Amino acid sequence: MPSVVKVESAFGSGRSVGVGSGLIVDKLGHVLTNFHVVDGADQVSVLLADGTRALAKISGTDSGNDL
């Protein structure tokens, strides 16, 4: 599905990477993913279905619901 993205999070100077999936939820490009994928990340990027990669900014979290 075109609305499904791969979410990659980089952590610390060693740049360990966390990976998960996400879903584009609106025309502005907001992506919903799991909190544990981005928790504590220094940098987050998304890979779109067409191969485009873009940096992302965390705009909100809900750790209790893992979102």
PyMOL CGO cylinders between C-alpha atoms (Angstrom):
from pymol import cmd
from pymol.cgo import CYLINDER

trace = [
    CYLINDER, 0.00, 0.00, 0.00, 1.33, 3.47, -0.82, 0.3, 1, 1, 1, 1, 1, 1,
    CYLINDER, 1.33, 3.47, -0.82, 0.38, 4.75, 2.64, 0.3, 1, 1, 1, 1, 1, 1,
    CYLINDER, 0.38, 4.75, 2.64, 2.64, 2.26, 4.44, 0.3, 1, 1, 1, 1, 1, 1,
    CYLINDER, 2.64, 2.26, 4.44, 6.17, 3.47, 5.21, 0.3, 1, 1, 1, 1, 1, 1,
    CYLINDER, 6.17, 3.47, 5.21, 9.33, 2.08, 6.79, 0.3, 1, 1, 1, 1, 1, 1,
    CYLINDER, 9.33, 2.08, 6.79, 10.42, 4.08, 9.83, 0.3, 1, 1, 1, 1, 1, 1,
    CYLINDER, 10.42, 4.08, 9.83, 14.12, 4.12, 10.76, 0.3, 1, 1, 1, 1, 1, 1,
    CYLINDER, 14.12, 4.12, 10.76, 15.40, 5.67, 13.99, 0.3, 1, 1, 1, 1, 1, 1,
    CYLINDER, 15.40, 5.67, 13.99, 19.05, 6.40, 14.81, 0.3, 1, 1, 1, 1, 1, 1,
    CYLINDER, 19.05, 6.40, 14.81, 20.24, 6.39, 18.42, 0.3, 1, 1, 1, 1, 1, 1,
    CYLINDER, 20.24, 6.39, 18.42, 23.44, 7.80, 19.93, 0.3, 1, 1, 1, 1, 1, 1,
    CYLINDER, 23.44, 7.80, 19.93, 26.86, 8.38, 18.46, 0.3, 1, 1, 1, 1, 1, 1,
    CYLINDER, 26.86, 8.38, 18.46, 27.20, 4.69, 17.56, 0.3, 1, 1, 1, 1, 1, 1,
    CYLINDER, 27.20, 4.69, 17.56, 24.17, 5.22, 15.33, 0.3, 1, 1, 1, 1, 1, 1,
    CYLINDER, 24.17, 5.22, 15.33, 22.39, 2.00, 16.23, 0.3, 1, 1, 1, 1, 1, 1,
    CYLINDER, 22.39, 2.00, 16.23, 19.18, 1.83, 14.23, 0.3, 1, 1, 1, 1, 1, 1,
    CYLINDER, 19.18, 1.83, 14.23, 15.63, 0.90, 15.15, 0.3, 1, 1, 1, 1, 1, 1,
    CYLINDER, 15.63, 0.90, 15.15, 13.23, -0.10, 12.39, 0.3, 1, 1, 1, 1, 1, 1,
    CYLINDER, 13.23, -0.10, 12.39, 9.47, -0.32, 12.22, 0.3, 1, 1, 1, 1, 1, 1,
    CYLINDER, 9.47, -0.32, 12.22, 6.52, 0.40, 10.01, 0.3, 1, 1, 1, 1, 1, 1,
    CYLINDER, 6.52, 0.40, 10.01, 4.23, 3.38, 9.89, 0.3, 1, 1, 1, 1, 1, 1,
    CYLINDER, 4.23, 3.38, 9.89, 1.09, 4.61, 8.19, 0.3, 1, 1, 1, 1, 1, 1,
    CYLINDER, 1.09, 4.61, 8.19, 0.61, 7.99, 6.49, 0.3, 1, 1, 1, 1, 1, 1,
    CYLINDER, 0.61, 7.99, 6.49, -2.61, 9.27, 8.02, 0.3, 1, 1, 1, 1, 1, 1,
    CYLINDER, -2.61, 9.27, 8.02, -3.29, 12.55, 6.20, 0.3, 1, 1, 1, 1, 1, 1,
    CYLINDER, -3.29, 12.55, 6.20, -2.39, 14.68, 3.19, 0.3, 1, 1, 1, 1, 1, 1,
    CYLINDER, -2.39, 14.68, 3.19, 0.12, 16.67, 5.27, 0.3, 1, 1, 1, 1, 1, 1,
    CYLINDER, 0.12, 16.67, 5.27, 2.22, 13.52, 5.57, 0.3, 1, 1, 1, 1, 1, 1,
    CYLINDER, 2.22, 13.52, 5.57, 1.77, 12.77, 9.26, 0.3, 1, 1, 1, 1, 1, 1,
    CYLINDER, 1.77, 12.77, 9.26, 2.89, 9.22, 10.01, 0.3, 1, 1, 1, 1, 1, 1,
    CYLINDER, 2.89, 9.22, 10.01, 1.60, 7.03, 12.83, 0.3, 1, 1, 1, 1, 1, 1,
    CYLINDER, 1.60, 7.03, 12.83, 4.09, 4.50, 14.20, 0.3, 1, 1, 1, 1, 1, 1,
    CYLINDER, 4.09, 4.50, 14.20, 4.84, 2.73, 17.47, 0.3, 1, 1, 1, 1, 1, 1,
    CYLINDER, 4.84, 2.73, 17.47, 6.41, 4.68, 20.33, 0.3, 1, 1, 1, 1, 1, 1,
    CYLINDER, 6.41, 4.68, 20.33, 9.05, 1.99, 20.92, 0.3, 1, 1, 1, 1, 1, 1,
    CYLINDER, 9.05, 1.99, 20.92, 10.37, 2.54, 17.36, 0.3, 1, 1, 1, 1, 1, 1,
    CYLINDER, 10.37, 2.54, 17.36, 11.17, 6.23, 17.94, 0.3, 1, 1, 1, 1, 1, 1,
    CYLINDER, 11.17, 6.23, 17.94, 11.61, 6.45, 21.74, 0.3, 1, 1, 1, 1, 1, 1,
    CYLINDER, 11.61, 6.45, 21.74, 14.88, 8.29, 22.46, 0.3, 1, 1, 1, 1, 1, 1,
    CYLINDER, 14.88, 8.29, 22.46, 15.84, 8.61, 18.78, 0.3, 1, 1, 1, 1, 1, 1,
    CYLINDER, 15.84, 8.61, 18.78, 18.28, 11.33, 17.73, 0.3, 1, 1, 1, 1, 1, 1,
    CYLINDER, 18.28, 11.33, 17.73, 17.07, 11.15, 14.13, 0.3, 1, 1, 1, 1, 1, 1,
    CYLINDER, 17.07, 11.15, 14.13, 14.05, 9.59, 12.42, 0.3, 1, 1, 1, 1, 1, 1,
    CYLINDER, 14.05, 9.59, 12.42, 13.52, 8.98, 8.72, 0.3, 1, 1, 1, 1, 1, 1,
    CYLINDER, 13.52, 8.98, 8.72, 10.80, 7.37, 6.64, 0.3, 1, 1, 1, 1, 1, 1,
    CYLINDER, 10.80, 7.37, 6.64, 11.10, 5.35, 3.46, 0.3, 1, 1, 1, 1, 1, 1,
    CYLINDER, 11.10, 5.35, 3.46, 8.08, 5.71, 1.18, 0.3, 1, 1, 1, 1, 1, 1,
    CYLINDER, 8.08, 5.71, 1.18, 6.70, 3.00, -1.10, 0.3, 1, 1, 1, 1, 1, 1,
    CYLINDER, 6.70, 3.00, -1.10, 8.22, 4.73, -4.16, 0.3, 1, 1, 1, 1, 1, 1,
    CYLINDER, 8.22, 4.73, -4.16, 11.71, 4.61, -2.62, 0.3, 1, 1, 1, 1, 1, 1,
    CYLINDER, 11.71, 4.61, -2.62, 11.81, 8.24, -1.47, 0.3, 1, 1, 1, 1, 1, 1,
    CYLINDER, 11.81, 8.24, -1.47, 13.50, 8.75, 1.90, 0.3, 1, 1, 1, 1, 1, 1,
    CYLINDER, 13.50, 8.75, 1.90, 12.70, 11.79, 4.07, 0.3, 1, 1, 1, 1, 1, 1,
    CYLINDER, 12.70, 11.79, 4.07, 13.74, 13.01, 7.50, 0.3, 1, 1, 1, 1, 1, 1,
    CYLINDER, 13.74, 13.01, 7.50, 10.90, 13.09, 10.00, 0.3, 1, 1, 1, 1, 1, 1,
    CYLINDER, 10.90, 13.09, 10.00, 10.15, 15.09, 13.13, 0.3, 1, 1, 1, 1, 1, 1,
    CYLINDER, 10.15, 15.09, 13.13, 8.35, 13.63, 16.12, 0.3, 1, 1, 1, 1, 1, 1,
    CYLINDER, 8.35, 13.63, 16.12, 5.37, 15.86, 16.80, 0.3, 1, 1, 1, 1, 1, 1,
    CYLINDER, 5.37, 15.86, 16.80, 3.73, 13.87, 19.59, 0.3, 1, 1, 1, 1, 1, 1,
    CYLINDER, 3.73, 13.87, 19.59, 3.79, 10.57, 21.42, 0.3, 1, 1, 1, 1, 1, 1,
    CYLINDER, 3.79, 10.57, 21.42, 1.56, 8.38, 23.56, 0.3, 1, 1, 1, 1, 1, 1,
    CYLINDER, 1.56, 8.38, 23.56, 3.84, 5.92, 25.34, 0.3, 1, 1, 1, 1, 1, 1,
    CYLINDER, 3.84, 5.92, 25.34, 0.96, 4.32, 27.26, 0.3, 1, 1, 1, 1, 1, 1,
    CYLINDER, 0.96, 4.32, 27.26, -0.59, 3.19, 23.98, 0.3, 1, 1, 1, 1, 1, 1,
    CYLINDER, -0.59, 3.19, 23.98, 2.78, 2.65, 22.25, 0.3, 1, 1, 1, 1, 1, 1,
    CYLINDER, 2.78, 2.65, 22.25, 2.00, 5.33, 19.62, 0.3, 1, 1, 1, 1, 1, 1,
]
cmd.load_cgo(trace, "trace")
